[in-house]
Amino acid sequence: MSQEVSLPHHHGQHEKAFSSLPQTDNFEQVAGVFKQLSDPVRCRIFLLLCHSEECVINIAAFMNMSSPAVAHHLRLLKYSGLVQSRRDGKEVFYRASDSDLAQELHHIIEKVMNLSCCND
């Protein structure tokens, strides 16, 4: 948990924020998710997968990228828990995870970019 810190300046109620703030190492998961979305290509792929389920070949064509490059980005997004996959025969389809985190990030991205979700 947090540690007691003697602050050089006392400004009132803001000291409560210091005492309840978790330690830096508690932010590893949060930083990891934001790291994945800090790449504009991964952010765009994630947003696409929030609206449709697609195979690597279609994503690669849409992104004008090679399939191996797209697969690399998908692996990172999947590892962070933002996308999930399913196999249908020889093809693997990807979509945004059903998690609250993925749904919230979807809405945040659209809000920041002033987009309207076609499903809302």
N, CA, C and O of each residue as an XYZ file, in Angstrom:
480
protein
N       0.841     -1.200      0.000
C       0.000      0.000      0.000
C       0.871      1.243      0.000
O       2.077      1.151     -0.229
N       0.299      2.373      0.246
C       1.045      3.623      0.186
C       1.873      3.814      1.456
O       1.671      3.128      2.458
N       2.790      4.741      1.390
C       3.662      5.022      2.517
C       3.386      6.409      3.043
O       2.892      7.271      2.318
N       3.707      6.627      4.312
C       3.567      7.955      4.902
C       4.711      8.818      4.393
O       5.870      8.404      4.431
N       4.393      9.993      3.926
C       5.389     10.914      3.415
C       5.193     12.250      4.111
O       4.075     12.747      4.242
N       6.291     12.810      4.548
C       6.234     14.139      5.131
C       6.409     15.141      3.999
O       7.485     15.243      3.410
N       5.357     15.873      3.703
C       5.380     16.814      2.584
C       5.979     18.150      3.024
O       5.722     18.618      4.133
N       6.777     18.756      2.150
C       7.396     20.037      2.510
C       6.392     21.194      2.578
O       6.589     22.149      3.329
N       5.311     21.099      1.785
C       4.276     22.142      1.808
C       2.940     21.504      2.135
O       2.640     20.410      1.657
N       2.151     22.166      2.929
C       0.827     21.661      3.296
C      -0.225     22.591      2.705
O      -0.325     23.762      3.071
N      -1.014     22.031      1.770
C      -1.996     22.847      1.053
C      -3.428     22.457      1.380
O      -4.347     22.854      0.664
N      -3.632     21.713      2.408
C      -4.998     21.364      2.785
C      -5.352     19.933      2.442
O      -4.588     19.007      2.715
N      -6.521     19.760      1.839
C      -7.082     18.430      1.620
C      -6.327     17.586      0.606
O      -6.551     16.376      0.568
N      -5.473     18.129     -0.194
C      -4.773     17.363     -1.225
C      -3.866     16.297     -0.645
O      -3.500     15.356     -1.348
N      -3.487     16.423      0.641
C      -2.635     15.416      1.253
C      -3.329     14.057      1.316
O      -2.652     13.029      1.366
N      -4.651     14.027      1.314
C      -5.382     12.761      1.298
C      -5.075     11.975      0.028
O      -5.002     10.747      0.057
N      -4.895     12.680     -1.081
C      -4.575     12.015     -2.344
C      -3.231     11.310     -2.246
O      -3.067     10.216     -2.787
N      -2.272     11.919     -1.566
C      -0.960     11.290     -1.413
C      -1.053     10.019     -0.583
O      -0.418      9.016     -0.907
N      -1.834     10.057      0.478
C      -1.893      8.901      1.378
C      -2.656      7.721      0.778
O      -2.426      6.583      1.185
N      -3.550      7.958     -0.170
C      -4.320      6.861     -0.761
C      -3.775      6.395     -2.113
O      -4.306      5.448     -2.693
N      -2.734      7.040     -2.621
C      -2.184      6.689     -3.925
C      -1.363      5.401     -3.828
O      -0.435      5.326     -3.024
N      -1.693      4.379     -4.640
C      -0.924      3.127     -4.606
C       0.530      3.338     -5.037
O       0.865      4.340     -5.670
N       1.372      2.390     -4.688
C       2.776      2.434     -5.069
C       2.918      2.271     -6.578
O       2.020      1.738     -7.230
N       4.019      2.719     -7.130
C       4.271      2.701     -8.569
C       4.145      1.308     -9.163
O       3.572      1.154    -10.242
N       4.666      0.287     -8.486
C       4.617     -1.062     -9.050
C       3.194     -1.603     -9.168
O       2.973     -2.588     -9.871
N       2.239     -0.990     -8.504
C       0.838     -1.394     -8.643
C       0.230     -0.924     -9.966
O      -0.890     -1.313    -10.300
N       0.945     -0.103    -10.713
C       0.448      0.440    -11.973
C       0.962     -0.318    -13.192
O       0.736      0.118    -14.321
N       1.644     -1.438    -12.993
C       2.226     -2.198    -14.095
C       1.171     -2.603    -15.129
O       1.383     -2.423    -16.328
N       0.041     -3.146    -14.678
C      -1.002     -3.587    -15.609
C      -1.583     -2.404    -16.374
O      -1.793     -2.485    -17.584
N      -1.840     -1.315    -15.674
C      -2.398     -0.122    -16.317
C      -1.420      0.413    -17.363
O      -1.814      0.727    -18.487
N      -0.158      0.515    -16.992
C       0.853      1.026    -17.917
C       0.989      0.101    -19.124
O       1.191      0.570    -20.244
N       0.880     -1.211    -18.903
C       0.972     -2.163    -20.005
C      -0.145     -1.992    -21.013
O       0.093     -2.050    -22.219
N      -1.354     -1.781    -20.535
C      -2.499     -1.581    -21.435
C      -2.319     -0.288    -22.225
O      -2.514     -0.264    -23.440
N      -1.948      0.778    -21.533
C      -1.757      2.049    -22.239
C      -0.575      1.972    -23.199
O      -0.577      2.630    -24.240
N       0.422      1.182    -22.860
C       1.559      1.009    -23.770
C       1.089      0.387    -25.081
O       1.527      0.798    -26.155
N       0.204     -0.596    -25.000
C      -0.296     -1.225    -26.222
C      -1.090     -0.230    -27.062
O      -0.979     -0.227    -28.288
N      -1.869      0.591    -26.428
C      -2.692      1.549    -27.177
C      -1.939      2.828    -27.530
O      -2.485      3.700    -28.205
N      -0.689      2.947    -27.080
C       0.087      4.137    -27.440
C       0.597      4.063    -28.874
O       1.044      5.066    -29.430
N       0.532      2.888    -29.466
C       0.922      2.727    -30.863
C      -0.306      3.018    -31.730
O      -1.339      2.375    -31.544
N      -0.228      3.966    -32.673
C      -1.409      4.324    -33.461
C      -1.963      3.175    -34.299
O      -3.172      3.098    -34.516
N      -1.099      2.287    -34.771
C      -1.575      1.133    -35.558
C      -2.387      0.205    -34.669
O      -3.476     -0.224    -35.050
N      -1.866     -0.109    -33.487
C      -2.618     -0.994    -32.576
C      -3.911     -0.342    -32.125
O      -4.932     -1.015    -31.984
N      -3.877      0.950    -31.900
C      -5.089      1.659    -31.490
C      -6.146      1.564    -32.593
O      -7.324      1.342    -32.310
N      -5.727      1.732    -33.838
C      -6.661      1.654    -34.974
C      -7.198      0.236    -35.141
O      -8.391      0.047    -35.379
N      -6.320     -0.765    -35.017
C      -6.767     -2.163    -35.101
C      -7.752     -2.463    -33.985
O      -8.784     -3.093    -34.216
N      -7.435     -2.013    -32.772
C      -8.334     -2.239    -31.640
C      -9.703     -1.624    -31.909
O     -10.729     -2.262    -31.672
N      -9.723     -0.390    -32.401
C     -11.002      0.267    -32.675
C     -11.784     -0.472    -33.758
O     -13.002     -0.616    -33.653
N     -11.094     -0.938    -34.794
C     -11.751     -1.743    -35.829
C     -12.394     -2.978    -35.212
O     -13.531     -3.324    -35.533
N     -11.652     -3.645    -34.318
C     -12.153     -4.884    -33.719
C     -13.226     -4.640    -32.660
O     -13.901     -5.574    -32.228
N     -13.380     -3.401    -32.250
C     -14.504     -3.061    -31.360
C     -15.817     -3.081    -32.127
O     -16.890     -3.199    -31.535
N     -15.725     -2.965    -33.462
C     -16.924     -2.873    -34.293
C     -17.160     -4.095    -35.172
O     -18.248     -4.260    -35.723
N     -16.145     -4.956    -35.309
C     -16.338     -6.134    -36.143
C     -15.322     -7.207    -35.783
O     -14.257     -6.930    -35.232
N     -15.680     -8.409    -36.104
C     -14.765     -9.536    -35.949
C     -14.133     -9.776    -37.314
O     -14.840     -9.889    -38.315
N     -12.811     -9.855    -37.360
C     -12.114     -9.966    -38.637
C     -10.966    -10.956    -38.549
O     -10.435    -11.228    -37.473
N     -10.593    -11.490    -39.714
C      -9.423    -12.359    -39.807
C      -8.194    -11.490    -40.091
O      -8.313    -10.331    -40.489
N      -7.027    -12.068    -39.879
C      -5.772    -11.335    -40.062
C      -5.648    -10.789    -41.485
O      -5.208     -9.655    -41.678
N      -6.032    -11.589    -42.478
C      -5.880    -11.174    -43.878
C      -6.735     -9.936    -44.173
O      -6.275     -9.018    -44.852
N      -7.960     -9.903    -43.676
C      -8.813     -8.728    -43.892
C      -8.270     -7.506    -43.160
O      -8.277     -6.398    -43.696
N      -7.799     -7.715    -41.930
C      -7.235     -6.591    -41.173
C      -6.010     -6.049    -41.907
O      -5.847     -4.837    -42.045
N      -5.151     -6.956    -42.376
C      -3.941     -6.549    -43.099
C      -4.299     -5.751    -44.349
O      -3.669     -4.732    -44.632
N      -5.301     -6.201    -45.097
C      -5.724     -5.483    -46.307
C      -6.268     -4.106    -45.944
O      -5.935     -3.111    -46.587
N      -7.094     -4.056    -44.926
C      -7.681     -2.781    -44.503
C      -6.602     -1.815    -44.027
O      -6.663     -0.619    -44.312
N      -5.616     -2.338    -43.302
C      -4.551     -1.510    -42.734
C      -3.431     -1.237    -43.744
O      -2.526     -0.446    -43.475
N      -3.497     -1.897    -44.908
C      -2.437     -1.792    -45.913
C      -1.087     -2.195    -45.321
O      -0.080     -1.500    -45.467
N      -1.110     -3.352    -44.644
C       0.079     -3.893    -43.978
C       0.222     -5.362    -44.332
O      -0.709     -5.972    -44.858
N       1.365     -5.920    -44.051
C       1.555     -7.354    -44.261
C       0.856     -8.133    -43.149
O       0.678     -7.629    -42.040
N       0.468     -9.353    -43.458
C      -0.172    -10.208    -42.448
C       0.729    -10.447    -41.243
O       0.241    -10.398    -40.115
N       2.045    -10.708    -41.434
C       2.903    -10.894    -40.259
C       2.966     -9.646    -39.359
O       3.010     -9.765    -38.135
N       2.971     -8.477    -39.957
C       3.001     -7.245    -39.155
C       1.717     -7.103    -38.345
O       1.756     -6.748    -37.167
N       0.581     -7.380    -38.978
C      -0.703     -7.311    -38.278
C      -0.763     -8.374    -37.190
O      -1.243     -8.105    -36.089
N      -0.284     -9.570    -37.484
C      -0.275    -10.651    -36.489
C       0.540    -10.248    -35.262
O       0.170    -10.572    -34.134
N       1.634     -9.552    -35.478
C       2.452     -9.063    -34.360
C       1.641     -8.118    -33.471
O       1.636     -8.265    -32.249
N       0.959     -7.155    -34.081
C       0.136     -6.213    -33.312
C      -0.995     -6.941    -32.595
O      -1.300     -6.632    -31.443
N      -1.615     -7.900    -33.262
C      -2.709     -8.657    -32.643
C      -2.215     -9.467    -31.449
O      -2.913     -9.573    -30.440
N      -1.031    -10.032    -31.555
C      -0.450    -10.795    -30.445
C      -0.293     -9.910    -29.214
O      -0.621    -10.317    -28.100
N       0.208     -8.701    -29.424
C       0.385     -7.774    -28.304
C      -0.955     -7.350    -27.703
O      -1.096     -7.277    -26.483
N      -1.926     -7.075    -28.556
C      -3.256     -6.703    -28.059
C      -3.914     -7.855    -27.317
O      -4.593     -7.651    -26.310
N      -3.712     -9.055    -27.814
C      -4.291    -10.233    -27.158
C      -3.617    -10.480    -25.812
O      -4.284    -10.792    -24.825
N      -2.302    -10.340    -25.776
C      -1.559    -10.534    -24.533
C      -2.017     -9.538    -23.462
O      -2.061     -9.872    -22.278
N      -2.352     -8.334    -23.877
C      -2.802     -7.322    -22.912
C      -4.266     -7.508    -22.515
O      -4.764     -6.808    -21.633
N      -4.952     -8.447    -23.160
C      -6.348     -8.720    -22.811
C      -7.361     -7.848    -23.523
O      -8.548     -7.887    -23.196
N      -6.915     -7.061    -24.490
C      -7.840     -6.158    -25.180
C      -8.578     -6.816    -26.331
O      -9.675     -6.384    -26.684
N      -7.998     -7.857    -26.928
C      -8.682     -8.590    -27.991
C      -8.669    -10.079    -27.672
O      -7.852    -10.559    -26.886
N      -9.575    -10.781    -28.289
C      -9.654    -12.239    -28.157
C      -9.800    -12.831    -29.541
O     -10.154    -12.143    -30.498
N      -9.522    -14.114    -29.630
C      -9.571    -14.765    -30.932
C     -10.363    -16.060    -30.850
O     -10.589    -16.617    -29.776
N     -10.776    -16.516    -32.026
C     -11.414    -17.827    -32.147
C     -10.993    -18.418    -33.484
O     -10.816    -17.701    -34.469
N     -10.840    -19.697    -33.501
C     -10.433    -20.390    -34.717
C     -11.665    -20.988    -35.383
O     -12.524    -21.568    -34.718
N     -11.741    -20.842    -36.697
C     -12.791    -21.460    -37.506
C     -12.074    -22.131    -38.677
O     -11.753    -21.481    -39.672
N     -11.831    -23.418    -38.552
C     -11.053    -24.124    -39.568
C      -9.628    -23.641    -39.538
O      -8.968    -23.696    -38.500
N      -9.144    -23.164    -40.674
C      -7.770    -22.670    -40.750
C      -7.655    -21.182    -40.433
O      -6.549    -20.666    -40.271
N      -8.780    -20.498    -40.347
C      -8.745    -19.057    -40.102
C      -8.929    -18.741    -38.626
O      -9.649    -19.431    -37.904
N      -8.255    -17.673    -38.201
C      -8.407    -17.159    -36.846
C      -9.060    -15.788    -36.950
O      -8.609    -14.922    -37.700
N     -10.116    -15.611    -36.193
C     -10.852    -14.353    -36.187
C     -10.597    -13.629    -34.871
O     -10.514    -14.250    -33.811
N     -10.475    -12.318    -34.955
C     -10.204    -11.482    -33.792
C     -11.322    -10.481    -33.593
O     -11.955    -10.022    -34.544
N     -11.547    -10.154    -32.324
C     -12.511     -9.110    -31.970
C     -12.094     -8.536    -30.627
O     -11.289     -9.131    -29.911
N     -12.633     -7.403    -30.296
C     -12.337     -6.804    -28.996
C     -12.874     -7.716    -27.895
O     -13.910     -8.361    -28.059
N     -12.176     -7.760    -26.800
C     -12.610     -8.569    -25.660
C     -13.929     -8.057    -25.114
O     -14.279     -6.890    -25.286
N     -14.645     -8.936    -24.461
C     -15.919     -8.567    -23.845
C     -15.731     -7.900    -22.484
O     -16.708     -7.603    -21.797
N     -14.490     -7.668    -22.097
C     -14.211     -7.135    -20.760
C     -14.689     -5.693    -20.617
O     -14.801     -4.953    -21.595
N     -14.962     -5.322    -19.387
C     -15.330     -3.931    -19.097
C     -14.208     -2.994    -19.514
O     -14.463     -1.906    -20.030
N     -12.965     -3.412    -19.292
C     -11.818     -2.592    -19.656
C     -11.807     -2.291    -21.153
O     -11.654     -1.136    -21.551
N     -11.968     -3.315    -21.981
C     -11.956     -3.119    -23.438
C     -13.106     -2.209    -23.866
O     -12.925     -1.343    -24.721
N     -14.272     -2.398    -23.284
C     -15.422     -1.567    -23.644
C     -15.211     -0.109    -23.232
O     -15.553      0.808    -23.979
N     -14.651      0.097    -22.049
C     -14.383      1.464    -21.594
C     -13.335      2.137    -22.472
O     -13.486      3.302    -22.839
N     -12.274      1.408    -22.809
C     -11.238      1.976    -23.673
C     -11.788      2.303    -25.059
O     -11.412      3.308    -25.661
N     -12.668      1.460    -25.555
C     -13.340      1.722    -26.838
C     -14.039      3.074    -26.788
O     -13.877      3.897    -27.689
N     -14.809      3.298    -25.743
C     -15.553      4.559    -25.625
C     -14.624      5.755    -25.403
O     -14.885      6.851    -25.900
N     -13.555      5.540    -24.664
C     -12.596      6.629    -24.441
C     -11.936      7.032    -25.750
O     -11.816      8.221    -26.044
N     -11.509      6.052    -26.538
C     -10.878      6.354    -27.826
C     -11.835      7.148    -28.708
O     -11.447      8.148    -29.311
N     -13.080      6.701    -28.781
C     -14.055      7.414    -29.608
C     -14.324      8.818    -29.083
O     -14.503      9.758    -29.858
N     -14.350      8.948    -27.770
C     -14.587     10.273    -27.193
C     -13.416     11.203    -27.499
O     -13.622     12.355    -27.883
N     -12.204     10.715    -27.332
C     -11.023     11.534    -27.603
C     -10.966     11.935    -29.069
O     -10.564     13.051    -29.397
N     -11.363     11.037    -29.940
C     -11.306     11.307    -31.381
C     -12.591     11.943    -31.920
O     -12.710     12.177    -33.123
N     -13.550     12.222    -31.032
C     -14.835     12.797    -31.422
C     -15.557     11.945    -32.451
O     -16.107     12.456    -33.426
N     -15.547     10.636    -32.218
C     -16.246      9.706    -33.106
C     -17.545      9.260    -32.453
O     -17.696      9.319    -31.233
N     -18.465      8.821    -33.273
C     -19.694      8.228    -32.779
C     -19.677      6.757    -33.095
O     -19.444      6.352    -34.234
N     -19.924      5.965    -32.082
C     -19.985      4.525    -32.278
C     -21.232      4.196    -33.090
O     -22.330      4.659    -32.780
N     -21.050      3.401    -34.120
C     -22.203      3.072    -34.962
C     -23.167      2.128    -34.257
O     -24.290      1.936    -34.724
N     -22.746      1.528    -33.130
C     -23.614      0.580    -32.409
C     -24.407      1.251    -31.310
O     -25.298      0.621    -30.741
N     -24.125      2.502    -30.984
C     -24.817      3.167    -29.871
C     -26.007      3.950    -30.359
O     -26.706      4.573    -29.561
